[in-house]
Amino acid sequence: MNKLNGPAAYVKLPPPHADAPPPETAFSLDILLQLLRREKMTLLGSVLLGLALGLLFLIFFTTPRYSTTTTGMLDSNSAQIVDLASVVGSLAGDTSEITTELEVLRSRKLLEQVVDRMDLMQDPEFNPRLAPPGLLQGLLSQVKSWLPSSSFDLDPAQNDKVTLDAVTERLTQSLSVRNIPNSLVFSVTATTRNPLKSAELADAVVLTYIDDQLVLKTGGLDDASDWLSERVTALYQELQDAETELSAFNISTDLISPEQLTGMNYQLKDIRSRIAALETSRLGLETELAAQGPGAPAGLTDNIDRIRSQIDALQTSGDMLEEKLRHQSLEQIELNRITREVAAQQELYEYFLRRLRETTSMTGMQAPDSRILSRATINLFPSSPSVPTLLTIFAVLGLLTGAGLVLWRERQTRTFRTAEDLEKFTGRRVLGQVPMVPARARKDVIGYLADKPTSAAAEAIRNLRTSVLLTDTQRPPQIIGTTSAVPSEGKTTTALALAQNFIGLGQKVLLIEGDIRRRIFGEYLTVDEDGGLIAVMEGRIALQDAVVQYDKVKADILVAGTSTQNAADLFSSQGFERMLEEARKTYDTIIIDTAPVLLVPDARIIARHVDAMLFVVAWDSTSKEQVTAALGMFDGLGVQISGLVLNQVDPKGMKRYGHAGRYGAYAAYGSKYYTN
């Protein structure tokens, strides 16, 4: 007996990791593009779903908003009838002042004036207290009602201030103010839910700004006039006081004329000269007196005394004259001071009086530093949301979501789509890839293979037959078993096709229905299920009397038959071994179709009596876990699997999955060789 565990009956590849992903999960660019092309309907559905969600979002969650723009210019060259730059300033036109004016346009003070001008406190779009609560606001209000209250008690004035601040804030958000670079032109864009309101609001902001400029200038003139009036009055009073002081001083003083004062100065100089001459004479006489000694004449002493008397008289007269001159000088200085003060007061009074007259003449003649270039137009087309942009975004999101779902689903796949994947995952050789037979019913499968011997499926079975025979060229397997992990993987079809194909070699073939629990041969062949395999094993009938033939298969077929005994017990009996020994002597090739491994132990029992065991895996159907568990059951018993068969391969599916070039000649060149 040529047992399966012989040294040449099994080809094993290097063992992989059990959890190793199949190669396609690397997603090369070609495979990725083919995958996306294969799932084009899924992607199209995702895009359409995204567009539908975008439309729903537009309808239920967005409000059309309309924008319009008013254009103005900062006029730095406003003509003024009288230049009063120091009283009322005008724009110089530099960048800092333009930026400042734009900030004025955005200021809360100006926008509060716009609120009053447009009566926005009564507009539900701007006043949140007047707006009907939306779904989200209702939910938030409900949640807040469940939380501890932390509100503050405000009086009516404070409530009005809070409301005004909220309205102004919303107005700020609905406006856009910008300056056109390198120019004095500015634009104010208003965006609201109503196109007419947007136009009125944009115009109102610019007009309020211009009015505010006029108010500031007019207010500056009024303030300047009031201040100048007060200042002129005060200066006039000060001038009157200075003139009164000058008059009183002139009355109270005994100032002499400048000529008399000059004469007194000459007189004082003369006295000082005479005193100096007398001093010189006195010194000379005293020197002479000292030189003559006691014998000096008496008249010399008298002369010295007389000169001294003259000097004293002149000294007294000079002192009096000098005192008088000093007093006159002080009074003249005081007079000059008072005179200068009167002149200064007079000049200051006349200057402010002139400015007062100029300022008064400017009243009503001021022009603003800005003007409107173009008023806002009524735009009937919404500026937001942009329907094409929003739908494009949702379509792209739908496309990305669909692509992500496709990639995720592809990575999560736990089935086999190529022989390479199956070999790398299991470490066992794939002996054949059998395409799906284009037959609607199981009874048509054998007829199709018999009627179309040059079809792709028939050639695949021949290739499988050749691979099985070449597993051991010295001792080709005589008993071949087929099994799978779970039902509906095509193992029975493979067994029937192999039996039909071995007949083509001129061999005598026996096909045994080893799945005696389901007895599925009846779905392929019209046979009598009385007797059969069970009757042969029980010795109730001879093997030659139990086999039947079917014209499409032309091999001897031993159907399962019926029995009340357990199938595993029957296959473990001596009767099964005797039946196989007898069959070996009679037939060249014996093919046994066994039950699925994961469901019952029959296949593992039969595997110990066969020369080659083929494990059938359904393409893109059998999971990795099922294959691992089934092969593990064989390994646990020391039973080797000769090879794997990737069955029910869908060439179109391979192409859709991006593996068209990995299905051998069946996909690439099959039309030249096969007749399907």
KEROTOR-895931 format. One record per residue (C-alpha): x, y, z; residue in one letter. Coordinates in pm, whole numbers, padded with zeros to 5 digits, always signed. Example, Ala and Ser with C-alpha at 12.3 -4.5 7.8 and 13.67 -1.06 7.14 Angstrom:
2
+01230-00450+00780a
+01367-00106+00714s
This chain:
676
+00000+00000+00000m
+00139+00341-00100n
+00062+00557+00198k
+00032+00936+00181l
+00302+00989+00438n
+00565+00842+00206g
+00871+01062+00152p
+00788+01174-00201a
+00418+01238-00164a
+00433+01578+00002y
+00588+01909-00100v
+00620+02166+00178k
+00728+02528+00144l
+00900+02735+00417p
+00643+02785+00693p
+00493+03134+00706p
+00362+03322+01001h
+00000+03236+01060a
-00101+03600+01066d
+00106+03708+00767a
-00106+03929+00541p
-00142+03840+00176p
+00082+04029-00067p
-00196+04248-00209e
-00229+04432+00120t
+00091+04620+00028a
-00123+04802-00231f
+00114+04887-00512s
+00005+05173-00732l
-00116+04941-01008d
-00315+04723-00768i
-00455+05031-00597l
-00571+05182-00926l
-00718+04851-01037q
-00892+04814-00703l
-01044+05160-00729l
-01142+05095-01089r
-01301+04768-00984r
-01497+04945-00713e
-01598+05230-00940k
-01966+05171-00872m
-01901+05183-00497t
-01706+05505-00542l
-01981+05645-00766l
-02236+05556-00501g
-02022+05728-00237s
-01999+06040-00451v
-02376+06041-00511l
-02434+05988-00140l
-02199+06278-00065g
-02389+06498-00311l
-02719+06395-00151a
-02587+06478+00194l
-02457+06808+00058g
-02801+06893-00079l
-02963+06801+00253l
-02708+07015+00432f
-02783+07306+00199l
-03158+07267+00246i
-03180+07209+00620f
-02863+07346+00777f
-02765+07652+00575t
-02923+07990+00513t
-02852+08184+00192p
-02658+08503+00260r
-02623+08794+00022y
-02325+09027+00000s
-02293+09371-00155t
-02028+09641-00139t
-02022+10018-00103t
-01705+10192-00222t
-01577+10519-00075g
-01267+10735-00086m
-01072+10914+00184l
-01047+11267+00037d
-00732+11422+00180s
-00757+11730-00046n
-01096+11860+00064s
-01125+12227-00030a
-01156+12458+00269q
-01263+12826+00245i
-01034+12919+00529v
-00735+12709+00631d
-00769+12630+00996l
-00557+12315+01026a
-00487+12392+01388s
-00857+12405+01471v
-01001+12124+01252v
-00755+11861+01124g
-00781+11695+00780s
-00638+11370+00648l
-00283+11377+00525a
-00332+11060+00317g
-00044+10856+00455d
-00068+10487+00538t
-00101+10530+00912s
-00396+10766+00881e
-00569+10540+00626i
-00529+10244+00860t
-00661+10454+01145t
-00970+10556+00948e
-01039+10193+00857l
-01031+10106+01226e
-01274+10391+01287v
-01505+10228+01032l
-01482+09904+01233r
-01516+10070+01573s
-01801+09977+01805r
-01888+10344+01857k
-01956+10392+01486l
-02135+10058+01453l
-02361+10142+01746e
-02468+10448+01548q
-02541+10218+01253v
-02749+09997+01485v
-02960+10301+01577d
-02975+10423+01218r
-03095+10086+01081m
-03300+09996+01392d
-03116+09665+01413l
-03226+09614+01773m
-03561+09507+01625q
-03409+09279+01361d
-03413+08908+01458p
-03112+08845+01235e
-02898+09068+01456f
-03082+09056+01788n
-03047+08701+01925p
-03328+08760+02172r
-03575+08808+01887l
-03455+08513+01676a
-03662+08192+01705p
-03455+07918+01872p
-03317+07654+01639g
-03287+07285+01709l
-02933+07315+01846l
-03020+07619+02054q
-03324+07438+02192g
-03108+07145+02296l
-02850+07376+02456l
-03126+07561+02643s
-03262+07230+02767q
-02917+07122+02885v
-02862+07457+03058k
-03195+07419+03236s
-03064+07098+03395w
-02747+07267+03520l
-02719+07487+03831p
-02810+07846+03747s
-02525+08098+03744s
-02707+08392+03584s
-02681+08748+03714f
-02972+08976+03794d
-02946+09276+03561l
-03155+09591+03563d
-03329+09703+03240p
-03048+09941+03145a
-02788+09667+03183q
-03003+09426+02982n
-03029+09684+02704d
-02650+09728+02712k
-02597+09352+02686v
-02840+09333+02393t
-02674+09628+02220l
-02335+09463+02259d
-02468+09138+02110a
-02628+09320+01815v
-02309+09520+01755t
-02101+09204+01766e
-02320+09036+01504r
-02304+09351+01292l
-01924+09341+01316t
-01924+08980+01195q
-02146+09067+00898s
-01919+09351+00776l
-01589+09349+00595s
-01384+09669+00557v
-01071+09681+00346r
-00850+09929+00165n
-00750+09888-00197i
-00367+09879-00189p
-00179+10194-00289n
-00494+10405-00298s
-00729+10604-00076l
-01026+10391-00184v
-01195+10168+00070f
-01483+09923+00046s
-01743+09812+00297v
-01907+09475+00229t
-02222+09375+00417a
-02353+09018+00426t
-02705+08939+00550t
-02993+08707+00472r
-03169+08973+00264n
-03012+09132-00046p
-03192+09464+00008l
-03085+09475+00371k
-02723+09408+00272s
-02725+09703+00030a
-02885+09936+00284e
-02646+09823+00557l
-02332+09877+00347a
-02450+10226+00248d
-02550+10304+00606a
-02203+10225+00741v
-02029+10459+00495v
-02290+10736+00536l
-02266+10710+00915t
-01889+10737+00890y
-01916+11050+00673i
-02177+11203+00906d
-01955+11123+01201d
-01670+11312+01033q
-01895+11615+00983l
-02015+11596+01342v
-01659+11580+01466l
-01553+11876+01251k
-01860+12086+01339t
-01820+11997+01702g
-01455+12100+01681g
-01550+12438+01537l
-01813+12496+01804d
-01574+12396+02079d
-01304+12620+01930a
-01544+12913+01901s
-01659+12873+02261d
-01305+12848+02388w
-01188+13147+02181l
-01479+13355+02301s
-01396+13280+02661e
-01030+13349+02596r
-01095+13681+02419v
-01316+13795+02706t
-01050+13707+02960a
-00776+13874+02756l
-00984+14189+02718y
-01028+14207+03092q
-00656+14154+03145e
-00582+14429+02892l
-00815+14667+03075q
-00645+14588+03404d
-00300+14652+03254a
-00404+14984+03106e
-00558+15092+03439t
-00236+15003+03617e
-00035+15209+03366l
-00261+15509+03410s
-00244+15491+03789a
+00134+15465+03778f
+00166+15769+03557n
-00049+15967+03800i
+00136+15863+04114s
+00493+15908+03989t
+00703+16235+03949d
+00911+16117+03660l
+01111+16388+03485i
+01174+16410+03120s
+01461+16225+02961p
+01637+16559+02886e
+01622+16658+03252q
+01751+16317+03350l
+02040+16357+03112t
+02121+16698+03257g
+02123+16555+03607m
+02367+16289+03495n
+02600+16554+03352y
+02567+16755+03676q
+02658+16447+03883l
+02962+16385+03667k
+03069+16751+03713d
+03041+16727+04091i
+03249+16412+04093r
+03513+16585+03878s
+03531+16888+04111r
+03561+16661+04414i
+03846+16478+04247a
+04027+16812+04169a
+03983+16940+04525l
+04116+16611+04659e
+04422+16655+04447t
+04475+17010+04576s
+04426+16899+04936r
+04682+16625+04901l
+04933+16871+04755g
+04886+17123+05037l
+04912+16854+05302e
+05235+16735+05148t
+05374+17089+05148e
+05263+17136+05510l
+05438+16821+05616a
+05756+16930+05438a
+05776+17274+05608q
+05705+17137+05955g
+05638+17374+06243p
+05752+17673+06059g
+05485+17647+05795a
+05269+17958+05745p
+04923+17958+05914a
+04745+18034+05588g
+04847+17698+05450l
+04643+17521+05717t
+04343+17742+05648d
+04354+17656+05281n
+04354+17285+05360i
+04048+17327+05587d
+03867+17536+05328r
+03926+17270+05061i
+03796+16998+05290r
+03477+17199+05355s
+03426+17234+04982q
+03477+16860+04930i
+03219+16776+05199d
+02964+17016+05048a
+03017+16874+04701l
+02998+16514+04839q
+02664+16585+05006t
+02524+16747+04693s
+02644+16451+04477g
+02490+16195+04710d
+02156+16372+04695m
+02171+16397+04317l
+02273+16028+04286e
+01981+15918+04507e
+01743+16116+04296k
+01883+15958+03978l
+01845+15605+04123r
+01485+15669+04220h
+01408+15802+03874q
+01569+15493+03717s
+01358+15251+03924l
+01040+15431+03836e
+01136+15431+03468q
+01199+15056+03481i
+00858+14998+03637e
+00698+15217+03375l
+00868+15025+03097n
+00748+14693+03245r
+00389+14810+03272i
+00403+14948+02919t
+00537+14621+02781r
+00263+14424+02958e
-00001+14649+02813v
+00147+14603+02465a
+00166+14225+02504a
-00188+14203+02630q
-00300+14419+02343q
-00125+14196+02086e
-00254+13873+02240l
-00604+14011+02261y
-00601+14118+01898e
-00463+13773+01785y
-00732+13573+01962f
-00999+13817+01850l
-00889+13765+01489r
-00894+13382+01529r
-01237+13401+01686l
-01366+13592+01386r
-01206+13340+01146e
-01346+13041+01334t
-01690+13194+01347t
-01679+13249+00973s
-01603+12874+00918m
-01927+12757+01078t
-02137+12565+00821g
-01858+12557+00562m
-01683+12228+00656q
-01673+11929+00418a
-01606+11566+00523p
-01274+11397+00448d
-01454+11107+00274s
-01712+11057+00004r
-01901+10771-00159i
-01772+10656-00496l
-02040+10395-00563s
-02337+10284-00362r
-02416+09920-00297a
-02614+09731-00557t
-02880+09472-00479i
-02727+09129-00547n
-02996+08864-00589l
-02748+08574-00605f
-02634+08433-00268p
-02270+08482-00187s
-02272+08200+00064s
-02292+07917+00087p
-02134+07855-00252s
-02346+07570-00386v
-02084+07438-00635p
-01806+07459-00378t
-02010+07294-00104l
-02133+07016-00330l
-01780+06963-00457t
-01654+06933-00099i
-01924+06681-00011f
-01859+06489-00333a
-01485+06476-00258v
-01557+06371+00101l
-01790+06102-00032g
-01523+05987-00276l
-01255+05979-00005l
-01490+05798+00232t
-01577+05544-00035g
-01211+05495-00124a
-01121+05456+00242g
-01403+05206+00289l
-01288+05009-00016v
-00928+05005+00106l
-01032+04912+00458w
-01253+04633+00329r
-00973+04512+00106e
-00728+04504+00394r
-00980+04325+00612q
-01036+04048+00358t
-00953+03705+00501r
-00990+03502+00184t
-00755+03392-00094f
-00752+03537-00444r
-00426+03408-00588t
-00227+03086-00567a
+00070+03290-00450e
-00126+03419-00152d
-00244+03070-00065l
+00105+02921-00088e
+00266+03194+00121k
+00001+03172+00387f
-00009+02793+00423t
+00344+02698+00322g
+00200+02428+00092r
+00219+02397-00284r
-00086+02488-00493v
-00120+02212-00752l
-00391+02373-00958g
-00620+02668-01014q
-00961+02569-01143v
-01187+02835-01289p
-01554+02851-01218m
-01754+02622-01446v
-02022+02823-01630p
-02306+02585-01544a
-02628+02684-01371r
-02695+02349-01200a
-02465+02084-01060r
-02604+01826-01301k
-02476+02046-01586d
-02116+02060-01461v
-02008+01715-01579i
-02194+01760-01906g
-02015+02089-01966y
-01672+01933-01905l
-01760+01636-02127a
-01904+01851-02407d
-01625+02110-02398k
-01299+01921-02344p
-01100+02223-02464t
-01260+02469-02223s
-01058+02655-01964a
-01210+02449-01683a
-01129+02118-01856a
-00770+02228-01920e
-00737+02336-01558a
-00843+01988-01445i
-00583+01836-01681r
-00316+02061-01532n
-00429+01955-01185l
-00418+01588-01290r
-00065+01635-01424t
+00049+01810-01104s
-00094+01529-00893v
+00082+01262-01098l
+00410+01454-01083l
+00407+01473-00704t
+00579+01135-00720d
+00709+01031-01059t
+00843+00700-00927q
+00519+00593-00761r
+00228+00799-00895p
-00055+00812-00641p
-00324+00550-00697q
-00576+00658-00434i
-00647+01031-00437i
-00867+01201-00180g
-01034+01542-00206t
-01149+01744+00089t
-01210+02104+00200s
-01254+02303+00515a
-01628+02370+00476v
-01901+02271+00228p
-01960+02437-00111s
-01592+02478-00197e
-01615+02255-00506g
-01432+01945-00381k
-01700+01712-00523t
-01689+01888-00859t
-01310+01856-00853t
-01332+01483-00773a
-01584+01418-01054l
-01376+01623-01301a
-01056+01441-01206l
-01226+01104-01249a
-01353+01209-01589q
-01005+01335-01679n
-00817+01020-01571f
-01044+00823-01801i
-00888+01024-02082g
-00555+00857-02003l
-00708+00517-02072g
-00711+00427-01705q
-00975+00238-01517k
-01104+00480-01258v
-01320+00435-00948l
-01492+00741-00798l
-01605+00689-00437i
-01857+00913-00261e
-01685+00941+00076g
-01919+01207+00210d
-02180+00955+00321i
-02350+01209+00547r
-02464+01445+00270r
-02459+01201-00027r
-02423+01490-00271i
-02350+01276-00583f
-02722+01266-00646g
-02712+01638-00729e
-02460+01572-01007y
-02567+01227-01134l
-02884+01032-01169t
-02792+00724-00969v
-02958+00469-00746d
-02838+00522-00392e
-02936+00178-00269d
-02636-00036-00179g
-02323+00152-00259g
-02016+00214-00042l
-02180+00130+00289i
-02314-00201+00159a
-01967-00292+00029v
-01799-00206+00359m
-02058-00407+00549e
-02003-00703+00312g
-02361-00708+00191r
-02261-00666-00173i
-01947-00709-00383a
-01758-00402-00508l
-01810-00488-00876q
-02184-00523-00816d
-02208-00195-00626a
-02044+00039-00876v
-02247+00224-01138v
-02151+00413-01450q
-02261+00748-01584y
-02220+00820-01950d
-02075+01170-01897k
-01814+01050-01645v
-01745+00700-01784k
-01575+00603-01460a
-01707+00347-01211d
-01893+00534-00939i
-01949+00403-00590l
-02216+00614-00423v
-02245+00637-00047a
-02561+00447+00016g
-02753+00462+00343t
-02674+00340+00693s
-02763+00402+01053t
-02404+00365+01169q
-02174+00659+01233n
-01967+00747+00926a
-01641+00782+01121a
-01691+00432+01264d
-01750+00291+00917l
-01433+00447+00775f
-01235+00319+01072s
-01358-00037+01017s
-01178-00329+00856q
-01442-00333+00586g
-01325+00001+00449f
-00964-00117+00437e
-01064-00443+00262r
-01268-00247+00011m
-00970-00023-00072l
-00738-00323-00106e
-00978-00480-00349e
-01014-00156-00541a
-00636-00117-00573r
-00622-00452-00748k
-00902-00365-00987t
-00858+00006-01070y
-00567+00219-01189d
-00687+00530-01009t
-00925+00564-00715i
-01066+00905-00622i
-01246+00953-00290i
-01457+01262-00231d
-01452+01312+00149t
-01651+01528+00386a
-01538+01881+00496p
-01265+01864+00759v
-01401+02121+01002l
-01740+01954+01028l
-01667+01584+01075v
-01355+01367+01123p
-01424+01146+00818d
-01163+01311+00592a
-00885+01274+00848r
-00963+00903+00887i
-00975+00842+00512i
-00654+01048+00460a
-00451+00774+00628r
-00552+00530+00353h
-00487+00746+00044v
-00172+00815-00153d
-00244+01183-00221a
-00477+01420-00044m
-00596+01734-00222l
-00725+02020-00011f
-00971+02238-00205v
-00999+02609-00120v
-01277+02818-00272a
-01150+03135-00437w
-01238+03453-00242d
-01465+03252-00012s
-01281+03028+00233t
-01134+03230+00517s
-00777+03209+00640k
-00898+03094+00979e
-01089+02804+00826q
-00791+02696+00616v
-00555+02723+00915t
-00787+02523+01138a
-00846+02251+00877a
-00479+02205+00790l
-00395+02206+01159g
-00624+01909+01210m
-00430+01711+00950f
-00095+01818+01093d
-00206+01717+01441g
-00254+01359+01320l
+00070+01353+01121g
-00127+01334+00799v
+00027+01530+00514q
-00159+01722+00245i
-00015+01662-00102s
-00124+01996-00237g
-00388+02265-00250l
-00640+02345-00519v
-00763+02703-00560l
-01108+02632-00692n
-01398+02826-00844q
-01167+03103-00963v
-01361+03381-01131d
-01144+03529-01412p
-01358+03843-01423k
-01328+03874-01049g
-00952+03834-01074m
-00947+04119-01320k
-01167+04332-01099r
-00941+04265-00802y
-00638+04365-01007g
-00493+04013-01034h
-00566+03943-01402a
-00198+03887-01477g
-00159+03651-01182r
-00405+03389-01306y
-00172+03232-01558g
-00275+03169-01916a
-00643+03133-01834y
-00696+03505-01829a
-00427+03644-02056a
-00425+03409-02355y
-00699+03157-02291g
-00920+03276-02577s
-00658+03146-02824k
-00654+02794-02681y
-00983+02729-02506y
-01337+02695-02627t
-01570+02788-02346n
